[in-house]
Amino acid sequence: MENFKMIAKTFFGFEEILAKELTMLGAQDVEQGVRMVSFKGDKGFMYKANLSLRTALKILKPIYFFKARDEQSLYKGIRGTNWSKYINANQTFVIDATVHSEYFNHSEFVSQKCKDAIVDQFRERTGQRPSIDKAFPDLRINIHIDKDQVSVALDTSGNSLHQRGYRTATNIAPINEVLAAGILLLSGWDGQTDFLDPMCGSGTFLAEAAMIACNIPANINRKEFAFEKWNDWDNNLFDSIQDSLLKRVREFHYTIKGYDKAPSAVQKAKDNVKNANLDEYIKIEEKNFFDTEKTSEGKLHIVFNPPYDERLDIHMEEFYKNIGDTLKKNYPGTNAWFITANLEALKYVGLKPSRKIKLFNASLEARLVKYEMYEGSKRTKFQTVPDGGAE
């Protein structure tokens, strides 16, 4: 099978870890961009990447490029390719367009113009036309316009790859699965210590942490990928790749725990973890983090997404002070990471972060922060910030 170029889309700040994931999977010509990584592989690798990648949102397969500065040249360019290679008149398609151009203002207009070009080509050649299906199309086409450069790609994934297939129950502010996996990888989580999410919500960090620890493919629970409807879909190849990935699953010899003070959240988290077939690795308890202490010997890895006051009713200053106090007093020998979109709140934690990483949680600029809790006096000596101030 011949290699071709693909583009994996991701979140800001995850480009390097996605490139590392791709390299470790066996991708060729891996190059980082902004919110994307390009690479080369064959059809089997396309299947493998969709199944395996933890920090990719979508994987696109570019099919051609052209220049356009007005609707006529856009229409002509789209109509210039032979769409019968990818779809027939009885099938359905949809177009997703993103536009960063002085020549085109609206992505909806671009989508409509491209749709017209494809439909007109079929109508002229066959007298029939494929239909639009936004929910379950046979072919999902991605149009990206940057200035006058038009990139046409096939969407190999379909729905965003954060839709792993295990999370059916969510809370008020659930964290995106790809964001959770990327945060875990940025934090250095590798399954070689105990793990705790002290505010686990619907259990996303717990599930993603277990899959990383056990080397379980990220999208093994997913119901379908877009490429399964393509003309060249190879079911036997897909099954063999899936089987080979599952043979690489490894044992996990530590504990993964989740706490939440809300009974409803605990039940949702248990349901989601069970859906992911991960309940043998994860224990979830109804507890208020501020009333807990470290229960295990040795190092503990904590990662969590504390509530932020845009969506949830908390007293910010007191809440973040309690986070710092609980970590400082009750969790020696711990690396604690959390993400917050409330940058002002960090100064109330009262501890000096050893790392700060800029990310985005949905559209909100956020920080992923790390606090190192040492054993004994070193913890107090070096970590506390006087008067609860910022670093």
RODO-2510 file (C-alpha; in nm, 4 decimals, decimal comma):
residues 391
     n   res          X          Y          Z
     1     m     0,0000     0,0000     0,0000
     2     e     0,1314     0,3430    -0,0885
     3     n     0,1905     0,6170     0,1670
     4     f     0,0031     0,9471     0,1556
     5     k    -0,0006     1,2655     0,3590
     6     m    -0,2403     1,3084     0,6504
     7     i    -0,3097     1,5866     0,8978
     8     a    -0,3974     1,5267     1,2611
     9     k    -0,5823     1,8194     1,4197
    10     t    -0,5351     1,8926     1,7892
    11     f    -0,5641     2,1564     2,0613
    12     f    -0,3220     2,4444     2,1129
    13     g    -0,0306     2,3237     2,3254
    14     f    -0,0600     1,9567     2,2288
    15     e     0,1344     1,9678     1,9010
    16     e     0,4559     1,8273     2,0489
    17     i     0,2935     1,5387     2,2357
    18     l     0,0805     1,4499     1,9314
    19     a     0,3959     1,4449     1,7157
    20     k     0,5565     1,2139     1,9730
    21     e     0,2497     0,9860     1,9683
    22     l     0,2657     0,9661     1,5884
    23     t     0,6390     0,8949     1,5846
    24     m     0,5993     0,6163     1,8405
    25     l     0,3169     0,4652     1,6329
    26     g     0,5433     0,4567     1,3274
    27     a     0,4364     0,7613     1,1255
    28     q     0,6767     0,9017     0,8669
    29     d     0,7709     1,2643     0,7872
    30     v     0,6128     1,3973     1,1077
    31     e     0,5963     1,7799     1,1102
    32     q     0,4395     2,0032     1,3750
    33     g     0,2202     2,2989     1,2825
    34     v    -0,0244     2,5136     1,4789
    35     r    -0,3010     2,2973     1,6293
    36     m    -0,2021     2,0243     1,3816
    37     v     0,0672     1,7734     1,2937
    38     s     0,1218     1,6428     0,9406
    39     f     0,2590     1,2955     0,8697
    40     k     0,2673     1,0171     0,6134
    41     g     0,1405     0,6610     0,6279
    42     d    -0,0599     0,4043     0,4355
    43     k    -0,4251     0,3038     0,4669
    44     g    -0,3488     0,0654     0,7514
    45     f    -0,1700     0,3416     0,9391
    46     m    -0,4722     0,5677     0,8871
    47     y    -0,6834     0,3061     1,0669
    48     k    -0,4179     0,2660     1,3365
    49     a    -0,3896     0,6407     1,3976
    50     n    -0,7649     0,6835     1,4377
    51     l    -0,7796     0,3942     1,6830
    52     s    -0,4722     0,4889     1,8842
    53     l    -0,4070     0,8622     1,9018
    54     r    -0,5033     1,0157     2,2357
    55     t    -0,4431     1,3817     2,1487
    56     a    -0,5867     1,3999     1,7942
    57     l    -0,9302     1,5535     1,7327
    58     k    -0,9527     1,4519     1,3666
    59     i    -0,7375     1,2958     1,1000
    60     l    -0,7720     1,4454     0,7537
    61     k    -0,6517     1,3054     0,4227
    62     p    -0,5711     1,5944     0,1828
    63     i    -0,6607     1,5129    -0,1771
    64     y    -0,5692     1,8353    -0,3606
    65     f    -0,4903     2,2065    -0,3389
    66     f    -0,5665     2,5073    -0,5558
    67     k    -0,5879     2,8871    -0,5414
    68     a    -0,9119     3,0848    -0,5314
    69     r    -0,9860     3,4525    -0,4769
    70     d    -1,3537     3,4594    -0,5709
    71     e    -1,6551     3,2310    -0,5842
    72     q    -1,6035     3,1458    -0,9533
    73     s    -1,2489     3,0184    -0,9014
    74     l    -1,3593     2,8314    -0,5875
    75     y    -1,6432     2,6625    -0,7786
    76     k    -1,4156     2,5795    -1,0714
    77     g    -1,1475     2,4376    -0,8429
    78     i    -1,3869     2,2078    -0,6575
    79     r    -1,5524     2,0931    -0,9775
    80     g    -1,2085     2,0246    -1,1240
    81     t    -1,1573     1,7002    -0,9360
    82     n    -1,3276     1,3707    -1,0162
    83     w    -1,5636     1,3210    -0,7222
    84     s    -1,6855     0,9861    -0,8515
    85     k    -1,3596     0,8404    -0,7152
    86     y    -1,4929     0,9004    -0,3663
    87     i    -1,8720     0,8897    -0,3837
    88     n    -2,1550     0,7925    -0,6187
    89     a    -2,4812     0,9698    -0,7005
    90     n    -2,6817     0,7533    -0,4600
    91     q    -2,4668     0,8372    -0,1597
    92     t    -2,4594     1,1335     0,0788
    93     f    -2,1949     1,3867     0,1768
    94     v    -2,1404     1,6936     0,3898
    95     i    -1,8849     1,9744     0,3773
    96     d    -1,7080     2,1299     0,6766
    97     a    -1,5396     2,4589     0,5881
    98     t    -1,2969     2,6766     0,7819
    99     v    -1,2021     3,0132     0,6357
   100     h    -0,9156     3,2525     0,7190
   101     s    -0,9212     3,4789     0,4143
   102     e    -0,9837     3,8337     0,2984
   103     y    -1,1476     3,6877    -0,0134
   104     f    -1,4103     3,4765     0,1629
   105     n    -1,5965     3,5927     0,4715
   106     h    -1,8341     3,3120     0,5603
   107     s    -1,7678     2,9398     0,5955
   108     e    -2,1354     2,8639     0,5250
   109     f    -2,1112     3,0390     0,1884
   110     v    -1,7965     2,8408     0,1048
   111     s    -1,9679     2,5133     0,2014
   112     q    -2,2683     2,5956    -0,0169
   113     k    -2,0541     2,6882    -0,3185
   114     c    -1,8468     2,3711    -0,2889
   115     k    -2,1616     2,1613    -0,2515
   116     d    -2,3020     2,3177    -0,5702
   117     a    -1,9849     2,2320    -0,7632
   118     i    -1,9941     1,8655    -0,6575
   119     v    -2,3674     1,8267    -0,7193
   120     d    -2,3466     1,9964    -1,0603
   121     q    -2,0634     1,7628    -1,1658
   122     f    -2,2733     1,4558    -1,0861
   123     r    -2,5890     1,5982    -1,2417
   124     e    -2,4049     1,6746    -1,5660
   125     r    -2,2421     1,3300    -1,5846
   126     t    -2,5195     1,1018    -1,4564
   127     g    -2,8413     1,3007    -1,4412
   128     q    -2,8505     1,2236    -1,0689
   129     r    -2,7001     1,3912    -0,7659
   130     p    -2,5789     1,2835    -0,4201
   131     s    -2,7690     1,4289    -0,1243
   132     i    -2,6538     1,6202     0,1808
   133     d    -2,6677     1,4401     0,5160
   134     k    -2,5238     1,6417     0,8032
   135     a    -2,5696     1,3701     1,0639
   136     f    -2,4577     1,0436     0,8970
   137     p    -2,2935     1,1220     0,5618
   138     d    -2,1156     0,8599     0,3512
   139     l    -1,8388     1,1135     0,2869
   140     r    -1,7303     1,4067     0,5026
   141     i    -1,5291     1,6650     0,3083
   142     n    -1,3089     1,9260     0,4747
   143     i    -1,2411     2,2573     0,2978
   144     h    -0,9754     2,4835     0,4502
   145     i    -0,9077     2,8286     0,3003
   146     d    -0,6053     3,0278     0,4155
   147     k    -0,5747     3,3563     0,2217
   148     d    -0,6101     3,2276    -0,1380
   149     q    -0,4906     2,8704    -0,0680
   150     v    -0,7701     2,6127    -0,0756
   151     s    -0,7037     2,2707     0,0752
   152     v    -0,9513     1,9914     0,0063
   153     a    -0,9367     1,6897     0,2351
   154     l    -1,1404     1,3847     0,3264
   155     d    -1,2276     1,3532     0,6947
   156     t    -1,1152     1,0022     0,7915
   157     s    -1,2550     1,0210     1,1460
   158     g    -1,6105     1,1526     1,1245
   159     n    -1,7246     1,2828     1,4613
   160     s    -1,4445     1,4374     1,6650
   161     l    -1,2128     1,1750     1,8124
   162     h    -1,2796     1,3059     2,1630
   163     q    -1,6063     1,1124     2,1343
   164     r    -1,4426     0,7927     2,2551
   165     g    -1,7669     0,6029     2,2978
   166     y    -1,7536     0,5398     2,6720
   167     r    -1,8971     0,8582     2,8196
   168     t    -2,2754     0,8545     2,8211
   169     a    -2,3277     1,0437     3,1483
   170     t    -2,1849     1,3932     3,2018
   171     n    -2,1926     1,6650     3,4645
   172     i    -2,2300     2,0412     3,4340
   173     a    -1,8788     2,1056     3,3045
   174     p    -1,7225     1,7827     3,1730
   175     i    -1,3695     1,8011     3,0375
   176     n    -1,3090     1,7029     2,6749
   177     e    -1,1513     1,3558     2,6506
   178     v    -0,8708     1,4701     2,4175
   179     l    -0,7967     1,7629     2,6504
   180     a    -0,7884     1,5241     2,9468
   181     a    -0,5547     1,2794     2,7706
   182     g    -0,3225     1,5611     2,6616
   183     i    -0,3064     1,7016     3,0147
   184     l    -0,2209     1,3561     3,1506
   185     l     0,0585     1,3135     2,8948
   186     l     0,1911     1,6661     2,9615
   187     s     0,1935     1,5836     3,3330
   188     g     0,4197     1,2860     3,2673
   189     w     0,1632     1,0242     3,3687
   190     d     0,2909     0,6841     3,2590
   191     g     0,1144     0,4427     3,4945
   192     q     0,4158     0,3885     3,7195
   193     t     0,2634     0,5328     4,0392
   194     d    -0,0732     0,5545     4,2126
   195     f    -0,3134     0,8074     4,0603
   196     l    -0,5870     1,0268     4,2082
   197     d    -0,8433     1,2636     4,0608
   198     p    -0,9865     1,4282     4,3742
   199     m    -1,2715     1,6062     4,1904
   200     c    -1,3458     1,3418     3,9303
   201     g    -1,6846     1,4584     3,7979
   202     s    -1,7920     1,2179     3,5249
   203     g    -1,4630     1,0253     3,5410
   204     t    -1,2870     1,1382     3,2234
   205     f    -0,9394     1,1755     3,3757
   206     l    -0,9795     0,8353     3,5421
   207     a    -1,0706     0,6570     3,2187
   208     e    -0,7994     0,8277     3,0150
   209     a    -0,5404     0,7637     3,2885
   210     a    -0,6255     0,3928     3,2939
   211     m    -0,6048     0,3646     2,9149
   212     i    -0,2621     0,5330     2,9144
   213     a    -0,1384     0,3148     3,2021
   214     c    -0,2515    -0,0064     3,0304
   215     n    -0,1651     0,1062     2,6749
   216     i    -0,5266     0,0564     2,5676
   217     p    -0,6059     0,2277     2,2325
   218     a    -0,7885     0,5542     2,2992
   219     n    -1,0752     0,4893     2,0586
   220     i    -1,1245     0,1171     2,1055
   221     n    -1,4799     0,1797     2,2356
   222     r    -1,5799     0,4016     1,9454
   223     k    -1,8717     0,2800     1,7358
   224     e    -1,7522     0,3971     1,3948
   225     f    -1,5063     0,6007     1,1915
   226     a    -1,5814     0,7884     0,8680
   227     f    -1,3476     0,5694     0,6614
   228     e    -1,5728     0,2677     0,7225
   229     k    -1,8113     0,4095     0,4590
   230     w    -1,5414     0,4698     0,1984
   231     n    -1,5243     0,2737    -0,1252
   232     d    -1,1860     0,1237    -0,0308
   233     w    -1,2853     0,0185     0,3238
   234     d    -1,0926    -0,2969     0,4197
   235     n    -1,2634    -0,4661     0,7119
   236     n    -1,0058    -0,7468     0,7396
   237     l    -0,7175    -0,4987     0,7515
   238     f    -0,8949    -0,2946     1,0190
   239     d    -0,9619    -0,6051     1,2316
   240     s    -0,5998    -0,7199     1,2081
   241     i    -0,4725    -0,3754     1,3119
   242     q    -0,7171    -0,3604     1,6009
   243     d    -0,6100    -0,7080     1,7154
   244     s    -0,2397    -0,6171     1,6995
   245     l    -0,3017    -0,3037     1,9088
   246     l    -0,4909    -0,5015     2,1720
   247     k    -0,1983    -0,7445     2,2007
   248     r     0,0114    -0,4521     2,3274
   249     v    -0,2132    -0,3882     2,6281
   250     r    -0,0034    -0,4141     2,9465
   251     e    -0,0589    -0,4923     3,3127
   252     f    -0,1098    -0,2133     3,5662
   253     h     0,0227    -0,2643     3,9187
   254     y    -0,0888     0,0520     4,0991
   255     t    -0,4220     0,2142     4,1945
   256     i    -0,6365     0,4717     4,0167
   257     k    -0,8832     0,6489     4,2463
   258     g    -1,1448     0,9164     4,1984
   259     y    -1,3254     1,1244     4,4608
   260     d    -1,6277     1,3476     4,4240
   261     k    -1,8487     1,4916     4,6939
   262     a    -2,1639     1,4713     4,4772
   263     p    -2,3387     1,1302     4,4780
   264     s    -2,4728     1,1947     4,1263
   265     a    -2,1216     1,2568     3,9933
   266     v    -1,9895     0,9407     4,1570
   267     q    -2,2613     0,7333     3,9913
   268     k    -2,2009     0,8929     3,6505
   269     a    -1,8288     0,8326     3,6798
   270     k    -1,8861     0,4663     3,7721
   271     d    -2,1195     0,4246     3,4747
   272     n    -1,8697     0,5770     3,2316
   273     v    -1,5781     0,3739     3,3663
   274     k    -1,7865     0,0580     3,3332
   275     n    -1,8799     0,1539     2,9745
   276     a    -1,5079     0,1796     2,8995
   277     n    -1,4507    -0,1690     3,0475
   278     l    -1,2051    -0,0136     3,2938
   279     d    -1,3808    -0,0762     3,6255
   280     e    -1,1233    -0,3378     3,7317
   281     y    -0,8552    -0,0643     3,7367
   282     i    -1,0494     0,2257     3,8919
   283     k    -1,2053     0,2866     4,2339
   284     i    -1,4460     0,5807     4,2774
   285     e    -1,5610     0,7081     4,6179
   286     e    -1,7975     0,9752     4,7453
   287     k    -1,5594     1,2056     4,9340
   288     n    -1,4880     1,5754     4,9714
   289     f    -1,1218     1,6215     4,8745
   290     f    -1,0769     1,8778     5,1514
   291     d    -1,1546     1,6087     5,4110
   292     t    -0,9097     1,3523     5,2685
   293     e    -0,5450     1,2667     5,3046
   294     k    -0,2937     1,0568     5,1153
   295     t    -0,3615     0,6877     5,1752
   296     s    -0,0775     0,5259     4,9823
   297     e     0,2957     0,4878     5,0363
   298     g     0,5344     0,6171     4,7741
   299     k     0,4693     0,8742     4,5036
   300     l     0,1180     0,9835     4,4134
   301     h     0,0208     1,1496     4,0846
   302     i    -0,2785     1,3845     4,1119
   303     v    -0,4519     1,5408     3,8099
   304     f    -0,7844     1,7237     3,8275
   305     n    -1,0093     1,9891     3,6795
   306     p    -1,1446     2,1996     3,9669
   307     p    -1,4757     2,3777     3,9078
   308     y    -1,4475     2,7361     3,7923
   309     d    -1,6994     3,0016     3,8781
   310     e    -1,8195     3,0776     3,5231
   311     r    -2,0352     2,7652     3,5333
   312     l    -2,0448     2,6474     3,8935
   313     d    -2,1426     2,8231     4,2132
   314     i    -1,8292     2,8311     4,4316
   315     h    -1,6571     3,0896     4,6471
   316     m    -1,3385     3,1245     4,4444
   317     e    -1,0938     3,2573     4,7043
   318     e    -1,1896     3,0088     4,9756
   319     f    -1,2106     2,7155     4,7349
   320     y    -0,8634     2,7598     4,5850
   321     k    -0,7124     2,8267     4,9293
   322     n    -0,8592     2,4943     5,0423
   323     i    -0,6951     2,3207     4,7462
   324     g    -0,3544     2,4537     4,8495
   325     d    -0,4063     2,3800     5,2201
   326     t    -0,5214     2,0223     5,1535
   327     l    -0,2281     1,9473     4,9246
   328     k     0,0216     2,1074     5,1630
   329     k    -0,0995     1,9414     5,4828
   330     n    -0,2367     1,6052     5,3679
   331     y    -0,0554     1,5009     5,0499
   332     p     0,3240     1,4786     5,1010
   333     g     0,5199     1,3017     4,8273
   334     t     0,2748     1,4076     4,5590
   335     n     0,2929     1,5711     4,2181
   336     a    -0,0348     1,7585     4,1770
   337     w    -0,1509     1,9057     3,8476
   338     f    -0,4703     2,0888     3,7704
   339     i    -0,6123     2,3037     3,4925
   340     t    -0,7990     2,6256     3,5559
   341     a    -0,9439     2,8955     3,3333
   342     n    -0,9608     3,1247     3,6372
   343     l    -0,6088     3,2686     3,6266
   344     e    -0,6853     3,5084     3,9114
   345     a    -0,7709     3,2172     4,1404
   346     l    -0,4213     3,0682     4,1282
   347     k    -0,2837     3,3266     4,3703
   348     y    -0,5165     3,1952     4,6420
   349     v    -0,3682     2,8442     4,6271
   350     g    -0,0794     2,9686     4,8416
   351     l     0,1746     2,7384     4,6781
   352     k     0,4311     2,8172     4,4127
   353     p     0,3761     2,6166     4,0930
   354     s     0,6867     2,4484     3,9557
   355     r     0,5354     2,4591     3,6047
   356     k     0,2699     2,6587     3,4212
   357     i     0,1544     2,5566     3,0730
   358     k    -0,0808     2,7679     2,8616
   359     l    -0,3755     2,5715     2,7208
   360     f    -0,7370     2,6389     2,6232
   361     n    -1,0384     2,4752     2,7861
   362     a    -1,3057     2,5169     2,5184
   363     s    -1,2692     2,8864     2,4249
   364     l    -1,1274     2,9884     2,7630
   365     e    -0,7564     3,0516     2,8050
   366     a    -0,6344     2,8291     3,0867
   367     r    -0,3239     2,7234     3,2753
   368     l    -0,2124     2,3735     3,3572
   369     v    -0,0156     2,4087     3,6803
   370     k     0,2066     2,1670     3,8715
   371     y     0,2673     2,1690     4,2472
   372     e     0,5308     1,9422     4,3974
   373     m     0,4562     1,8323     4,7531
   374     y     0,7748     1,7135     4,9174
   375     e     0,8061     1,4831     5,2158
   376     g     0,8783     1,6513     5,5507
   377     s     1,0165     1,9991     5,6091
   378     k     1,1306     2,0641     5,2523
   379     r     0,7651     2,0863     5,1529
   380     t     0,6932     2,3726     5,3884
   381     k     1,0254     2,5427     5,3359
   382     f     1,0134     2,5737     4,9587
   383     q     0,6518     2,5444     4,8486
   384     t     0,4489     2,7873     5,0580
   385     v     0,4002     3,1367     4,9174
   386     p     0,3805     3,4022     5,1921
   387     d     0,0365     3,5484     5,2633
   388     g    -0,1297     3,3377     4,9972
   389     g     0,0212     3,5536     4,7224
   390     a     0,1022     3,4649     4,3636
   391     e     0,4445     3,3497     4,2544
***
